């Protein structure tokens, strides 16, 4: 046993700490968003005119109020060979400054108000381990990061229970009271909706054996990941240092407009089969019931039917699991021996190389990067549309200390 302040603890237990915090902070508007002003300009004839903006501002709005609570613990074992840091948190952003839509006939398309309550609740776990620790020999350290965050809309306004975050055509990303932030709405395959029918849930096809889409939008999933996981390994040996980061996003959905366009054009891999097929579904028999579909259709006919529903086809057909695992970063460096620098003013020198976004190990988007989202300037990250792939960067560096 080792004597510690406050009592005796086992020899394998090195350090322990509990922490807790409660805070409230304000968050104000950007400049010039309290009063309605006019912009001076010229009409096509060169006459001076004045125009208002699209948002009606209210001088009585208050700052946002963010309330947060956190409880955590930090533990170390085996003379710091193993470290564990666990945190639970909950944050509520209240009195949010929202520009809610209003009738454009008023002269403004939106107005600024205080409303809403968005809650973030989650857990973060960091595990540090020193697997090999031998001075002058091979050393190996590993860090594992796990995080899970649930972002929920507790309330918006009394008049509005849905707030649009982004989207286009039949795809909408919304914040909805009582639901998680970033629900994806869109059309889906038409199915038998009579729960008493033995064919309940099956595709309801046309008389020619082709799928149909709904006219209304439905909640198809959420853009948020269920959890994130990262593993960093660091090796050192006689001046050489190598580290690499594996990270993964697990869960969440994303709509691919790129694949919708490729399927409509017949250039997607899934459209390559030129044979015939029988779509698994049922057809109305005209008597209030359904019969099994036996009509053969070509792949071309099938995808034309899917993509003829709206400008992006049946949204459900191209909604994918956004789970992906990648080798995010690799770093290699070498510290020059001190004897090489003895006759120079340089006290320390190292050469380094690093690469970011190295390798997409696993993804459900058939080659499209789930991080290549379309609306990068908004919080609507649940869809992509011909976005360029994320870049891979290479960096070389020389570090000198005098």
N, C-alpha and C positions, 0 to 999 in steps of 0.2 A: 504493500500500500504506500501511496505517496501522500504526504501531508499537503493539503491545499487550504487556502483561506476559507474558513467556514466549516471545515470538517475534512474527513478522509474520503478519498475516491479511489477506485481501482487504478492500477498502474497503466492499464490500456487507455484510460480516459484522460486526455490531455487538457481540454479546454471546453467550456460551455458558457453560452450566453443566451438570455432571453431578451427580446425587445418588443416594444409596442409603441404605437404612435397614433394620435388622432389630430387631424388638421382641417382647417377651413381656409380657403384662399379665394380671392376674387380674380376675375378675368374680364377685362374691359373690351370695348369695341375698338376697331381700328380708327385712326383719325378721320374727322369730317363725316361721321355717321350718326350725328345727333340731330342735325338741322337740315331741312330741305333747301337746296340751293338751285340755282339756274346755271346752265352752261351757255356762254355767249358764242354764237357762230354765225355763219352766212348761209342764206338759202341759195338755190341754183342761180338766182338773178343777182346775187351779190348783196342782197339786203341783209342788214343785221337782224338776227332773231335770238330768242332765248328758249331753252328747252329744259325740262326737268329730267331727272334720272328715272330709272325704272323701279326703284325701291323707295317707298314712303317711310321716312325716318321719324322717330318719336323721341322727343327730348326727355320724356319721363322714364325711359327704360333704365334699368339698373344693371350693374355688372353681373356677370355670371357668378355663381357660387359653387365651388367644388369642395365637397366634403369627402374626406378619405380616412380610412382606418386600416392599419396594418399590424399584424402580429407575426413574429418570426423567431427563429432560433438559429444559432450558429454553434456547431459542435466540431471538435477535433479529437482524433484518436491516434494511438500508436505514435506518439511524438510527432504529431502533425503529418504523418504519412497519409492519413485519410481525413478529409474535411467535408462537412455537410452543412449546407445553408438552406433553410426552408422558410418560405414566406407565404402568408395568406393575406390578401388585400381586398378591399371593397371601396370603390370610388363612385360617388354619385355627383354628376354634373347637373345642377338645378338652375332655375332661372336662366336657361340658355337663351342666347340671342339668335333668334330664328327669323329668316326672311320667308314668311309664309305667303303662298299665292293668294291673289285677290283679283276681282274683276278688273280687267284692263280698261274698261270704260271709265273707271275712276281717274284715269291718267297715270296710274301706277300698276305694274303687274305683280308687285309683292309689297309687303309691309314688314317692318322690323318690330318684333315683340319679345318679351320675356316669357318663356314657357318651357315646359319639358322637364324630364328627369331621365337621364341616361345612366345606367348603372354598369360598371365594370367590376366583375368579381372573379378572382382567379387565384392560382397558386403557382409559385416558382420554386424550383428545386435545383440546386447546384451541388454536384458531387465532385470533389477534387481528390485525386489519388496520386501517390508517388509509388509507381510500381517497381521501378529500379532506381536506386539512389546510391551510386558508388563514385566518389570523387576520382577523377582521372580515368574513369571507365564509362560504359554506356549507362545513360540515365533516361528514364521514361516516365513522363507525367501525363496524366489523362484528366480531362475535365468534361463532365457530362452536364448539360443544361436541359431542363424540362420546364415547359411553361404551358399553362392552360388558362385561357381567359374567356369568360362568358359576358358578352356585351349585349345587354337587354334594354329595351325601351320600356321604362316604367310608365311614362306619361308624355304626351306632346301638348296639345291644346284642347280646350273644351270643344272647339269646332272641328279640329282636324285630328284624326287618329292615324293618318298616314302621311309621311313626308318623303317626297321623291328625292333619291340620291343621284340618280343617273339612269342611263339606258337609252334605247332607241327602238323604233318600230314596235314589235311585239315583246320586247325584253324590257323589264322594269326592275330596277334595284331600289328598294324602299326601306324606310324605317317605319315600323308599325307598332302601335301601342300593344304591349303584352307579348311581343315577339322579339326574337333576337335581331340585332342590327344587321341590315344588309340582306333581307329576304329577296329572293329572285322570283319574279312573277313572269309568266309567259304561257303561251298556248301549249296544249299537250295532245296526245293521241286520244281520239274519241273512243271511249270504252263503254261497255254495258254498265249502266249506273243503277240498275235495279238490284238491291241487295238480296231480294228474294229469288232472283234468277240463278240457276246453276252455272250460268255463263258470266256471272258478275265479275267485273274487272278485265274481261277479255277485250281485245280490239274489236271495235264495231266497224266493219268494212263496207265499202260501196258494193253495189250489185256486181261490179266487175272485179271484186277481190282486192281493192286497193285501200290503203289507210286514209282516214280523214282526221282533220284537226278540229279542235274546239274553237268556237268563236270568242269565248271569254278567256281571260287570263287566270291562271291558278298559281298557288304557291308551290314552286318546284324544288326549293331547297334554300340553303343559306350560303353566303360567300365566306363566312368565317371558318377558319380552321378549327378542328376539335382540339388539337394540341400541337406544339412545336417541340422538336428534339434536336439537340446539337451535341456532337462529340468531337472534342479537340484532343489530338495526340501531339506531344512534343518530345522529340528525341535529341539528345546532345551527346557528342563523343569527340573528345580531343579537339575542341575548337569548332567542330561542325554542329550546326543546329538545323533540325528539320521539324516542321510542324504542319499539320493538315487538319482541316475542319470538314466534317461530314454533318450536314444538317438536313432535316426533313420537316415537311409540313404534311400533316395527316388530317384528312377530312376537308369539308367544304366543297362547294360546287362552282363551276365556271362554264359559261356558255361560249361556244366557239362559232363565231360568224364566218371565220375562215373556212371551216369544214362545211358549213351550210352552202357557201358559195362554190366550193369545190365539188360538192355532191350535185348541185344544180348544173354545173358545167360538165360533170362526168369525169373529173380529173382526180377525185379522191380514190385512194386505194380500195375502199369498200365497194366502189362502183365498178371495179375491174371485171368482175364475173359477168359475162355476157349471156349466161344461160338463163333458164326459166326457174321460177320459184313459186311456191304456194304460201302466201302470208298466213301465219297462224292467227286466226281470228274467226269471227262469226258474221253472218249476214242476216238481216231482218227477213223473216219469212212472210211478212204481210199479214200475219194473223196474231201479232202481238208477241211472237216468240222469235227464236233465232235458230239458224242451221249452220253447220260447220262449213267453212269456206273450202272449196275444192278447185277454184279457178286458178289456173296458172297465169302468171304475169312475168314480164321481163324485168331485169334489174333497172333498166332505164325507165320503164313505166312506174316502178315502185318509187324511185327517187324523184321523179317528176311530180308524183302525187304528194310526196312529203314536202318538197320545196315549193309547191304551188300555193301553199297556205301562208299568205302574208309575204312580206319582203324577205324574211329570214327563214321561211319554212316553219314547220312545227318545232317550236323551241325545245321541247322535251327530247327530240331526236338528237340534238347536239349539245346536251347538258352533260358535262363530264365531272368525274371526281377530280378535284384539284390536288389530290395527294401527290407529292413528288419528293424524291430523295436525290441529293446531289453532293458532289465533292465541291464544296464552296471555295476553298482557299488552300493553297500550298505555298509554304515559305521555306527557303533554304538559304542559310548564311554560313560564312566561315570567318572566324576571328583569327587574324594573322598572328603568328607567334611573336612574343615580345622581343625575342632575339633578332628578329628581322628588322625591328624598328629602333634598335639601340643607338645607331648612328644618325638618326633623323629626329626632327623636332616633334614627330608624331608619337603620342603616348599610346594610342589605341587605334586600330583600324579593322574594319570588317567589310566583306563583300557580301551582297545579298541579292536574291532573286525571288520574286513572288508572282503567283498567277491567281487571279480571281475568276469565279464562275467556271471552274475547270471542266466538270463533267456532269451531265444529267444522267444519273444512274437509273432512275425509274420515274415514269410519268404515264398518265392515262390519256394524254392528248396526242398520241401518235406523232411525236416529234415537235409539237408546238410547246413552247415554254409557258407554263401556267403563270409565270410572273410577267409575261408580255401582255399586260392588260391594256385595254383601249383608253379608258378614261383616267389617265395618270394624274390629272389635276383635281380629281374628285375622290370621294370615299366609295365610289361604285367600282369595285375591283372584280366583280363577278362576271365579266364578259370580256372577250377579246375580238378584234376585228382587223385582220391583216396587219397586226402590229409587228414591227420588226423584232427579231429575237434579241434577247438580252445580250450584252456584249461580254466578251472575254478579254481581260486586260492582263498585260505582262509588264512587270516593273523590275528594273535593275537599280541597285543603289550601292554607293560607296560611302561609308561612314568613317570620318576621321576625328580623333580627339587630340587636342594639343595641350 
